[in-house]
Amino acid sequence: MALPGFALAALLVLGSARRVAPLAVGLAAALAAGLLAAACGLPLFDRLFVVMDPAWADVLRARSVNLFPTLWPADAFAPIACRAAAAILAGGLAGDRPGGTPGGVRALFWGGTGVALAGLVLSLLFGDRVMSVLVTQLQPWRALWLLGVLGNAGLMLSVVGLWRGDAGARLTLAALVGAWATQPEPGLAVALAGLALGLAALSAAGRLRAVSPRVAAWALGAALVFAGSAALVGAAAVVALLLPLGRAWTAVGPWPYVLASGAVGSPLVAAAAALALAPGAGPARRSRRLALGAGVVLAAALAALVWDSRNDERRVVDARGGAAALDDALPPGPGGLLWIGDDSETWFLARRPAFFNAVQGAPGLFSRGLALEWADRARLLLGLGFARPSDVSLAAGSGQGDAVRLTPEAVTRFCADPRRPAGLVAPGSQLAAAPPGTEARLWSPPVPFRHLAEADGRLAWRTTDVFTVVACAASGAVLPAPSP
């Protein structure tokens, strides 16, 4: 994550240096030294020319879609295009402000955009297509965080700068606003972002002077009306989705997630833009102070609201609530524990090694052996019905269907695994599924555990107030493997 920042800093230093040649030679020498180290097979650098084998790659493609841009959904590229357009336009407008420092501001916006897009291209070519182990592990696509920062900052600068320009600038603003408002339709959003950049280039070359101010005003008005309508509809949709879930989401209800969705952010951005675009040189000093004070109060209220957004279940897990009763139900001694639907409960609540969970697969990016072992356990649990496809592959979706039901045969096969799992924890009362040779108990958490489940295309809470704890090989006996 820090590497893109260093790259941008290097570009800024090169851009501001009086003598560029020595710095450029130094950077080129460092790059050449890295390539030489890779060619000589030095540790870490040697991964540059090592191609990831298909078995390893298949595990990562199933579990970590974000590593491979060709697997990203189309709507992932609309925000990239919109933020890149806003950052580029902001850099181009940097010199329009009297007394400004266009060189440094332009270098920041344009350099940051270049680093971000270069990281995406590197991931696409060498991490996705060639599948160099080192490039895949470096994840250069993460440089897009620069674009997230600069694009959002550049949007406001672009809105103000283009609004104060001529008819061509306002026509450019209409295209930019349209791009941001149509992000749910990625093809249209990308096209409008490209149109905004094209119009800006034509305007800078003086080829849009013939544009009628009336035409630009109508285009911008239509874009703003559409953007406002889209923001209101989007906010209403998010609130309508989350509010019925009630206070069970967090102690203060689902509002932290409403805020995180951006549903509230769009009206706030619109209000800030309206304030900045007020007629004249700007709002009066008193109005400015009132707006600033209101903004501080609102920001403080929102910060207090989302300061601790943990739900009751998360608080129990973090504080090990009910841990004594759970420890009594768990088998003594070492051995991995399978917590079906594990969301870190194995580690933080039971304090046992996790036999399998989704987070556990993350280190597979840096170790082929760990990746294949995780995939092998995933196949075992999928075959037993102890895991869902969505637990293993992000491409399978994130919704959870029916609750997992244990069977004596499946528990026997699981407990007979040579990796010697100590036991498993399953939601609900399922004592009848414990086969001979195992010991099953019920454990009730201090508060019911809830998770979102998708049913008939709608989200609903699934509540679990009791868990079945099955101890494999009670009294130290080893269960025989079932006959094929």
Contacts in CASP RR format, 6 or more apart in sequence:
PFRMAT RR
TARGET T0000
AUTHOR 0000-0000-0000
METHOD contacts of the structure
MODEL  1
MALPGFALAALLVLGSARRVAPLAVGLAAALAAGLLAAACGLPLFDRLFV
VMDPAWADVLRARSVNLFPTLWPADAFAPIACRAAAAILAGGLAGDRPGG
TPGGVRALFWGGTGVALAGLVLSLLFGDRVMSVLVTQLQPWRALWLLGVL
GNAGLMLSVVGLWRGDAGARLTLAALVGAWATQPEPGLAVALAGLALGLA
ALSAAGRLRAVSPRVAAWALGAALVFAGSAALVGAAAVVALLLPLGRAWT
AVGPWPYVLASGAVGSPLVAAAAALALAPGAGPARRSRRLALGAGVVLAA
ALAALVWDSRNDERRVVDARGGAAALDDALPPGPGGLLWIGDDSETWFLA
RRPAFFNAVQGAPGLFSRGLALEWADRARLLLGLGFARPSDVSLAAGSGQ
GDAVRLTPEAVTRFCADPRRPAGLVAPGSQLAAAPPGTEARLWSPPVPFR
HLAEADGRLAWRTTDVFTVVACAASGAVLPAPSP
1 142 0 8 1.000
1 145 0 8 1.000
3 138 0 8 1.000
3 140 0 8 1.000
3 143 0 8 1.000
4 112 0 8 1.000
4 115 0 8 1.000
4 116 0 8 1.000
4 119 0 8 1.000
4 140 0 8 1.000
4 142 0 8 1.000
4 143 0 8 1.000
4 145 0 8 1.000
4 146 0 8 1.000
5 115 0 8 1.000
5 146 0 8 1.000
7 115 0 8 1.000
7 143 0 8 1.000
8 108 0 8 1.000
8 111 0 8 1.000
8 112 0 8 1.000
8 115 0 8 1.000
8 146 0 8 1.000
10 27 0 8 1.000
11 107 0 8 1.000
11 111 0 8 1.000
11 112 0 8 1.000
11 115 0 8 1.000
12 104 0 8 1.000
12 107 0 8 1.000
12 108 0 8 1.000
12 111 0 8 1.000
13 23 0 8 1.000
14 20 0 8 1.000
14 23 0 8 1.000
14 24 0 8 1.000
14 27 0 8 1.000
15 107 0 8 1.000
16 104 0 8 1.000
16 107 0 8 1.000
17 23 0 8 1.000
34 45 0 8 1.000
35 48 0 8 1.000
37 45 0 8 1.000
38 45 0 8 1.000
38 46 0 8 1.000
38 47 0 8 1.000
38 48 0 8 1.000
38 49 0 8 1.000
38 134 0 8 1.000
39 49 0 8 1.000
44 134 0 8 1.000
45 134 0 8 1.000
47 132 0 8 1.000
47 133 0 8 1.000
47 134 0 8 1.000
47 137 0 8 1.000
48 132 0 8 1.000
48 133 0 8 1.000
48 134 0 8 1.000
48 135 0 8 1.000
49 132 0 8 1.000
50 132 0 8 1.000
50 133 0 8 1.000
50 134 0 8 1.000
51 130 0 8 1.000
51 131 0 8 1.000
51 132 0 8 1.000
51 133 0 8 1.000
52 60 0 8 1.000
52 131 0 8 1.000
52 132 0 8 1.000
52 133 0 8 1.000
52 136 0 8 1.000
53 368 0 8 1.000
55 368 0 8 1.000
55 372 0 8 1.000
56 368 0 8 1.000
56 371 0 8 1.000
56 372 0 8 1.000
57 131 0 8 1.000
58 375 0 8 1.000
59 364 0 8 1.000
59 371 0 8 1.000
59 372 0 8 1.000
59 374 0 8 1.000
59 375 0 8 1.000
60 67 0 8 1.000
60 68 0 8 1.000
60 136 0 8 1.000
60 364 0 8 1.000
60 365 0 8 1.000
60 371 0 8 1.000
61 67 0 8 1.000
61 68 0 8 1.000
61 71 0 8 1.000
62 375 0 8 1.000
62 392 0 8 1.000
62 393 0 8 1.000
62 394 0 8 1.000
62 395 0 8 1.000
63 358 0 8 1.000
63 361 0 8 1.000
63 374 0 8 1.000
63 392 0 8 1.000
63 393 0 8 1.000
63 394 0 8 1.000
64 362 0 8 1.000
64 365 0 8 1.000
64 394 0 8 1.000
65 71 0 8 1.000
65 72 0 8 1.000
65 394 0 8 1.000
65 395 0 8 1.000
66 72 0 8 1.000
66 141 0 8 1.000
66 394 0 8 1.000
67 123 0 8 1.000
67 127 0 8 1.000
67 128 0 8 1.000
67 136 0 8 1.000
67 139 0 8 1.000
67 141 0 8 1.000
67 365 0 8 1.000
68 123 0 8 1.000
68 127 0 8 1.000
68 128 0 8 1.000
69 120 0 8 1.000
69 123 0 8 1.000
69 124 0 8 1.000
69 128 0 8 1.000
69 141 0 8 1.000
70 124 0 8 1.000
70 128 0 8 1.000
70 129 0 8 1.000
71 395 0 8 1.000
74 186 0 8 1.000
74 187 0 8 1.000
75 183 0 8 1.000
75 184 0 8 1.000
75 186 0 8 1.000
76 186 0 8 1.000
77 186 0 8 1.000
77 190 0 8 1.000
78 182 0 8 1.000
78 183 0 8 1.000
78 184 0 8 1.000
78 185 0 8 1.000
78 186 0 8 1.000
78 187 0 8 1.000
78 189 0 8 1.000
78 190 0 8 1.000
79 148 0 8 1.000
79 183 0 8 1.000
80 120 0 8 1.000
80 144 0 8 1.000
80 147 0 8 1.000
81 179 0 8 1.000
81 189 0 8 1.000
81 190 0 8 1.000
81 193 0 8 1.000
81 194 0 8 1.000
82 151 0 8 1.000
82 176 0 8 1.000
82 179 0 8 1.000
82 180 0 8 1.000
82 183 0 8 1.000
82 189 0 8 1.000
82 193 0 8 1.000
83 147 0 8 1.000
83 148 0 8 1.000
83 150 0 8 1.000
83 151 0 8 1.000
83 152 0 8 1.000
83 155 0 8 1.000
84 113 0 8 1.000
84 116 0 8 1.000
84 117 0 8 1.000
84 147 0 8 1.000
84 151 0 8 1.000
84 193 0 8 1.000
85 176 0 8 1.000
85 179 0 8 1.000
85 193 0 8 1.000
85 194 0 8 1.000
85 196 0 8 1.000
85 197 0 8 1.000
86 151 0 8 1.000
86 152 0 8 1.000
86 154 0 8 1.000
86 155 0 8 1.000
86 158 0 8 1.000
86 176 0 8 1.000
86 180 0 8 1.000
87 109 0 8 1.000
87 110 0 8 1.000
87 112 0 8 1.000
87 113 0 8 1.000
87 147 0 8 1.000
87 150 0 8 1.000
87 151 0 8 1.000
87 153 0 8 1.000
87 154 0 8 1.000
88 109 0 8 1.000
88 110 0 8 1.000
88 113 0 8 1.000
88 197 0 8 1.000
88 200 0 8 1.000
89 154 0 8 1.000
89 158 0 8 1.000
89 162 0 8 1.000
89 172 0 8 1.000
89 176 0 8 1.000
89 196 0 8 1.000
89 197 0 8 1.000
89 200 0 8 1.000
90 105 0 8 1.000
90 109 0 8 1.000
90 150 0 8 1.000
90 151 0 8 1.000
90 153 0 8 1.000
90 154 0 8 1.000
90 155 0 8 1.000
90 157 0 8 1.000
90 158 0 8 1.000
91 102 0 8 1.000
91 105 0 8 1.000
91 106 0 8 1.000
91 108 0 8 1.000
91 109 0 8 1.000
91 110 0 8 1.000
91 154 0 8 1.000
91 157 0 8 1.000
92 102 0 8 1.000
92 106 0 8 1.000
92 109 0 8 1.000
92 110 0 8 1.000
92 200 0 8 1.000
93 157 0 8 1.000
93 158 0 8 1.000
93 161 0 8 1.000
93 162 0 8 1.000
94 100 0 8 1.000
94 101 0 8 1.000
94 102 0 8 1.000
94 103 0 8 1.000
94 104 0 8 1.000
94 105 0 8 1.000
94 106 0 8 1.000
94 109 0 8 1.000
94 157 0 8 1.000
95 102 0 8 1.000
95 103 0 8 1.000
95 105 0 8 1.000
95 106 0 8 1.000
96 161 0 8 1.000
96 164 0 8 1.000
108 150 0 8 1.000
109 150 0 8 1.000
109 154 0 8 1.000
112 146 0 8 1.000
112 147 0 8 1.000
112 150 0 8 1.000
113 146 0 8 1.000
113 147 0 8 1.000
113 150 0 8 1.000
113 151 0 8 1.000
115 143 0 8 1.000
115 146 0 8 1.000
116 143 0 8 1.000
116 144 0 8 1.000
116 145 0 8 1.000
116 146 0 8 1.000
116 147 0 8 1.000
116 148 0 8 1.000
116 150 0 8 1.000
117 147 0 8 1.000
118 140 0 8 1.000
118 143 0 8 1.000
119 140 0 8 1.000
119 141 0 8 1.000
119 143 0 8 1.000
119 144 0 8 1.000
120 140 0 8 1.000
120 141 0 8 1.000
120 143 0 8 1.000
120 144 0 8 1.000
122 135 0 8 1.000
122 140 0 8 1.000
122 141 0 8 1.000
123 135 0 8 1.000
123 136 0 8 1.000
123 139 0 8 1.000
123 140 0 8 1.000
123 141 0 8 1.000
124 141 0 8 1.000
126 132 0 8 1.000
126 135 0 8 1.000
127 135 0 8 1.000
127 136 0 8 1.000
136 365 0 8 1.000
137 365 0 8 1.000
137 366 0 8 1.000
155 176 0 8 1.000
155 180 0 8 1.000
155 269 0 8 1.000
156 269 0 8 1.000
156 272 0 8 1.000
156 273 0 8 1.000
156 276 0 8 1.000
158 173 0 8 1.000
158 176 0 8 1.000
159 173 0 8 1.000
159 176 0 8 1.000
159 177 0 8 1.000
159 273 0 8 1.000
159 276 0 8 1.000
159 277 0 8 1.000
160 273 0 8 1.000
160 276 0 8 1.000
160 277 0 8 1.000
161 169 0 8 1.000
162 169 0 8 1.000
162 170 0 8 1.000
162 172 0 8 1.000
162 173 0 8 1.000
162 176 0 8 1.000
163 169 0 8 1.000
163 170 0 8 1.000
163 173 0 8 1.000
163 277 0 8 1.000
166 203 0 8 1.000
166 208 0 8 1.000
166 209 0 8 1.000
166 213 0 8 1.000
167 208 0 8 1.000
167 211 0 8 1.000
167 212 0 8 1.000
167 213 0 8 1.000
167 215 0 8 1.000
167 216 0 8 1.000
168 199 0 8 1.000
168 203 0 8 1.000
168 208 0 8 1.000
168 209 0 8 1.000
168 211 0 8 1.000
168 216 0 8 1.000
169 200 0 8 1.000
169 203 0 8 1.000
170 213 0 8 1.000
170 216 0 8 1.000
170 217 0 8 1.000
170 219 0 8 1.000
170 220 0 8 1.000
171 199 0 8 1.000
171 203 0 8 1.000
171 208 0 8 1.000
171 211 0 8 1.000
171 215 0 8 1.000
171 216 0 8 1.000
171 219 0 8 1.000
171 220 0 8 1.000
172 196 0 8 1.000
172 198 0 8 1.000
172 199 0 8 1.000
172 200 0 8 1.000
172 203 0 8 1.000
173 196 0 8 1.000
173 220 0 8 1.000
173 223 0 8 1.000
174 216 0 8 1.000
174 219 0 8 1.000
174 220 0 8 1.000
174 221 0 8 1.000
174 222 0 8 1.000
174 223 0 8 1.000
175 192 0 8 1.000
175 193 0 8 1.000
175 194 0 8 1.000
175 195 0 8 1.000
175 196 0 8 1.000
175 199 0 8 1.000
175 223 0 8 1.000
176 192 0 8 1.000
176 193 0 8 1.000
176 196 0 8 1.000
177 220 0 8 1.000
177 223 0 8 1.000
177 224 0 8 1.000
177 227 0 8 1.000
178 189 0 8 1.000
178 192 0 8 1.000
178 223 0 8 1.000
178 226 0 8 1.000
178 227 0 8 1.000
179 189 0 8 1.000
179 190 0 8 1.000
179 192 0 8 1.000
179 193 0 8 1.000
179 194 0 8 1.000
179 195 0 8 1.000
179 196 0 8 1.000
180 189 0 8 1.000
180 227 0 8 1.000
181 223 0 8 1.000
181 226 0 8 1.000
181 227 0 8 1.000
181 228 0 8 1.000
181 230 0 8 1.000
181 231 0 8 1.000
182 188 0 8 1.000
182 189 0 8 1.000
182 192 0 8 1.000
182 230 0 8 1.000
183 189 0 8 1.000
199 208 0 8 1.000
202 208 0 8 1.000
228 266 0 8 1.000
228 270 0 8 1.000
231 266 0 8 1.000
231 267 0 8 1.000
231 270 0 8 1.000
232 267 0 8 1.000
234 263 0 8 1.000
234 266 0 8 1.000
235 262 0 8 1.000
235 263 0 8 1.000
235 264 0 8 1.000
235 266 0 8 1.000
235 267 0 8 1.000
238 258 0 8 1.000
238 261 0 8 1.000
238 262 0 8 1.000
238 263 0 8 1.000
239 258 0 8 1.000
239 263 0 8 1.000
241 459 0 8 1.000
242 249 0 8 1.000
242 254 0 8 1.000
242 257 0 8 1.000
242 258 0 8 1.000
242 261 0 8 1.000
243 254 0 8 1.000
245 253 0 8 1.000
245 254 0 8 1.000
245 452 0 8 1.000
245 459 0 8 1.000
245 461 0 8 1.000
246 253 0 8 1.000
246 254 0 8 1.000
247 253 0 8 1.000
248 311 0 8 1.000
248 450 0 8 1.000
248 461 0 8 1.000
249 257 0 8 1.000
249 311 0 8 1.000
250 256 0 8 1.000
250 257 0 8 1.000
250 309 0 8 1.000
250 310 0 8 1.000
250 311 0 8 1.000
251 308 0 8 1.000
251 310 0 8 1.000
251 311 0 8 1.000
251 312 0 8 1.000
252 305 0 8 1.000
252 309 0 8 1.000
255 305 0 8 1.000
255 306 0 8 1.000
256 305 0 8 1.000
256 306 0 8 1.000
256 309 0 8 1.000
257 309 0 8 1.000
258 264 0 8 1.000
259 265 0 8 1.000
259 302 0 8 1.000
259 305 0 8 1.000
259 306 0 8 1.000
260 306 0 8 1.000
268 298 0 8 1.000
275 283 0 8 1.000
275 291 0 8 1.000
276 282 0 8 1.000
278 287 0 8 1.000
282 288 0 8 1.000
283 291 0 8 1.000
310 318 0 8 1.000
311 450 0 8 1.000
312 447 0 8 1.000
313 445 0 8 1.000
313 447 0 8 1.000
313 448 0 8 1.000
313 449 0 8 1.000
313 450 0 8 1.000
316 322 0 8 1.000
316 349 0 8 1.000
316 445 0 8 1.000
316 446 0 8 1.000
316 447 0 8 1.000
317 343 0 8 1.000
317 344 0 8 1.000
317 345 0 8 1.000
317 348 0 8 1.000
317 349 0 8 1.000
318 348 0 8 1.000
320 348 0 8 1.000
320 349 0 8 1.000
320 351 0 8 1.000
321 349 0 8 1.000
321 445 0 8 1.000
321 446 0 8 1.000
322 445 0 8 1.000
322 446 0 8 1.000
323 349 0 8 1.000
323 350 0 8 1.000
323 351 0 8 1.000
325 443 0 8 1.000
325 444 0 8 1.000
326 349 0 8 1.000
326 350 0 8 1.000
326 443 0 8 1.000
326 469 0 8 1.000
327 350 0 8 1.000
328 441 0 8 1.000
329 441 0 8 1.000
329 442 0 8 1.000
329 443 0 8 1.000
329 469 0 8 1.000
329 471 0 8 1.000
330 337 0 8 1.000
330 350 0 8 1.000
330 352 0 8 1.000
330 422 0 8 1.000
330 423 0 8 1.000
330 469 0 8 1.000
330 471 0 8 1.000
331 422 0 8 1.000
331 423 0 8 1.000
331 439 0 8 1.000
331 471 0 8 1.000
331 472 0 8 1.000
331 473 0 8 1.000
331 474 0 8 1.000
333 422 0 8 1.000
334 353 0 8 1.000
334 422 0 8 1.000
335 352 0 8 1.000
335 353 0 8 1.000
335 420 0 8 1.000
335 421 0 8 1.000
335 422 0 8 1.000
335 423 0 8 1.000
336 346 0 8 1.000
336 352 0 8 1.000
336 353 0 8 1.000
336 354 0 8 1.000
336 355 0 8 1.000
336 419 0 8 1.000
336 420 0 8 1.000
336 421 0 8 1.000
336 422 0 8 1.000
336 423 0 8 1.000
337 346 0 8 1.000
337 350 0 8 1.000
337 352 0 8 1.000
337 353 0 8 1.000
337 354 0 8 1.000
337 355 0 8 1.000
337 421 0 8 1.000
337 422 0 8 1.000
337 423 0 8 1.000
337 424 0 8 1.000
337 425 0 8 1.000
338 346 0 8 1.000
338 354 0 8 1.000
338 355 0 8 1.000
338 356 0 8 1.000
338 381 0 8 1.000
338 386 0 8 1.000
338 414 0 8 1.000
338 421 0 8 1.000
338 423 0 8 1.000
338 424 0 8 1.000
338 425 0 8 1.000
339 345 0 8 1.000
339 346 0 8 1.000
339 350 0 8 1.000
339 354 0 8 1.000
339 357 0 8 1.000
339 424 0 8 1.000
339 425 0 8 1.000
340 386 0 8 1.000
340 387 0 8 1.000
340 404 0 8 1.000
340 424 0 8 1.000
340 425 0 8 1.000
340 426 0 8 1.000
340 427 0 8 1.000
341 357 0 8 1.000
341 391 0 8 1.000
341 404 0 8 1.000
341 427 0 8 1.000
341 451 0 8 1.000
342 354 0 8 1.000
342 356 0 8 1.000
342 357 0 8 1.000
342 358 0 8 1.000
343 357 0 8 1.000
343 451 0 8 1.000
344 357 0 8 1.000
344 359 0 8 1.000
345 425 0 8 1.000
346 352 0 8 1.000
346 353 0 8 1.000
346 354 0 8 1.000
346 355 0 8 1.000
346 357 0 8 1.000
346 425 0 8 1.000
347 354 0 8 1.000
350 425 0 8 1.000
352 422 0 8 1.000
354 360 0 8 1.000
355 377 0 8 1.000
355 419 0 8 1.000
355 421 0 8 1.000
355 423 0 8 1.000
355 424 0 8 1.000
356 374 0 8 1.000
356 377 0 8 1.000
356 378 0 8 1.000
356 381 0 8 1.000
356 387 0 8 1.000
358 391 0 8 1.000
358 392 0 8 1.000
360 374 0 8 1.000
361 370 0 8 1.000
361 371 0 8 1.000
361 374 0 8 1.000
363 370 0 8 1.000
364 370 0 8 1.000
364 371 0 8 1.000
364 374 0 8 1.000
365 371 0 8 1.000
377 419 0 8 1.000
378 387 0 8 1.000
378 391 0 8 1.000
378 392 0 8 1.000
380 414 0 8 1.000
380 417 0 8 1.000
381 387 0 8 1.000
381 391 0 8 1.000
381 414 0 8 1.000
382 388 0 8 1.000
382 389 0 8 1.000
382 392 0 8 1.000
384 410 0 8 1.000
384 413 0 8 1.000
384 414 0 8 1.000
385 404 0 8 1.000
385 410 0 8 1.000
386 404 0 8 1.000
386 406 0 8 1.000
386 410 0 8 1.000
386 414 0 8 1.000
386 424 0 8 1.000
387 404 0 8 1.000
388 396 0 8 1.000
388 400 0 8 1.000
388 401 0 8 1.000
388 404 0 8 1.000
389 396 0 8 1.000
389 397 0 8 1.000
390 396 0 8 1.000
390 397 0 8 1.000
390 398 0 8 1.000
390 399 0 8 1.000
390 400 0 8 1.000
399 452 0 8 1.000
399 453 0 8 1.000
399 454 0 8 1.000
400 451 0 8 1.000
400 452 0 8 1.000
400 453 0 8 1.000
400 454 0 8 1.000
400 462 0 8 1.000
401 453 0 8 1.000
401 454 0 8 1.000
401 455 0 8 1.000
403 427 0 8 1.000
403 428 0 8 1.000
403 462 0 8 1.000
404 426 0 8 1.000
404 427 0 8 1.000
405 430 0 8 1.000
405 433 0 8 1.000
406 426 0 8 1.000
406 430 0 8 1.000
406 433 0 8 1.000
406 468 0 8 1.000
406 470 0 8 1.000
407 433 0 8 1.000
408 433 0 8 1.000
408 434 0 8 1.000
408 435 0 8 1.000
409 435 0 8 1.000
409 482 0 8 1.000
410 433 0 8 1.000
411 424 0 8 1.000
411 433 0 8 1.000
411 434 0 8 1.000
411 435 0 8 1.000
411 438 0 8 1.000
411 470 0 8 1.000
412 435 0 8 1.000
412 479 0 8 1.000
412 482 0 8 1.000
413 481 0 8 1.000
413 482 0 8 1.000
414 421 0 8 1.000
414 423 0 8 1.000
414 424 0 8 1.000
414 472 0 8 1.000
415 421 0 8 1.000
415 423 0 8 1.000
415 435 0 8 1.000
415 438 0 8 1.000
415 470 0 8 1.000
415 472 0 8 1.000
415 473 0 8 1.000
415 479 0 8 1.000
416 478 0 8 1.000
416 479 0 8 1.000
416 480 0 8 1.000
416 481 0 8 1.000
416 482 0 8 1.000
420 472 0 8 1.000
421 472 0 8 1.000
422 471 0 8 1.000
422 472 0 8 1.000
423 469 0 8 1.000
423 470 0 8 1.000
423 471 0 8 1.000
423 472 0 8 1.000
424 469 0 8 1.000
424 470 0 8 1.000
424 472 0 8 1.000
425 443 0 8 1.000
425 467 0 8 1.000
425 468 0 8 1.000
425 469 0 8 1.000
425 470 0 8 1.000
426 433 0 8 1.000
426 467 0 8 1.000
426 468 0 8 1.000
426 470 0 8 1.000
427 449 0 8 1.000
427 464 0 8 1.000
427 467 0 8 1.000
427 468 0 8 1.000
428 464 0 8 1.000
428 466 0 8 1.000
428 467 0 8 1.000
428 468 0 8 1.000
429 442 0 8 1.000
429 466 0 8 1.000
429 468 0 8 1.000
430 440 0 8 1.000
430 468 0 8 1.000
431 440 0 8 1.000
431 442 0 8 1.000
431 468 0 8 1.000
433 440 0 8 1.000
433 468 0 8 1.000
433 470 0 8 1.000
434 440 0 8 1.000
434 468 0 8 1.000
434 470 0 8 1.000
435 479 0 8 1.000
437 473 0 8 1.000
437 474 0 8 1.000
437 477 0 8 1.000
437 479 0 8 1.000
438 470 0 8 1.000
438 471 0 8 1.000
438 472 0 8 1.000
438 473 0 8 1.000
438 474 0 8 1.000
438 479 0 8 1.000
439 470 0 8 1.000
439 471 0 8 1.000
439 474 0 8 1.000
440 468 0 8 1.000
440 469 0 8 1.000
440 470 0 8 1.000
440 471 0 8 1.000
441 468 0 8 1.000
441 469 0 8 1.000
441 471 0 8 1.000
442 466 0 8 1.000
442 467 0 8 1.000
442 468 0 8 1.000
442 469 0 8 1.000
443 466 0 8 1.000
443 467 0 8 1.000
443 468 0 8 1.000
443 469 0 8 1.000
444 465 0 8 1.000
444 466 0 8 1.000
444 467 0 8 1.000
445 465 0 8 1.000
445 467 0 8 1.000
448 463 0 8 1.000
448 464 0 8 1.000
448 465 0 8 1.000
449 463 0 8 1.000
449 464 0 8 1.000
449 465 0 8 1.000
450 461 0 8 1.000
450 462 0 8 1.000
450 463 0 8 1.000
450 464 0 8 1.000
451 461 0 8 1.000
451 462 0 8 1.000
452 459 0 8 1.000
452 460 0 8 1.000
452 461 0 8 1.000
452 462 0 8 1.000
453 459 0 8 1.000
453 460 0 8 1.000
453 461 0 8 1.000
453 462 0 8 1.000
454 460 0 8 1.000
472 479 0 8 1.000
473 479 0 8 1.000
END
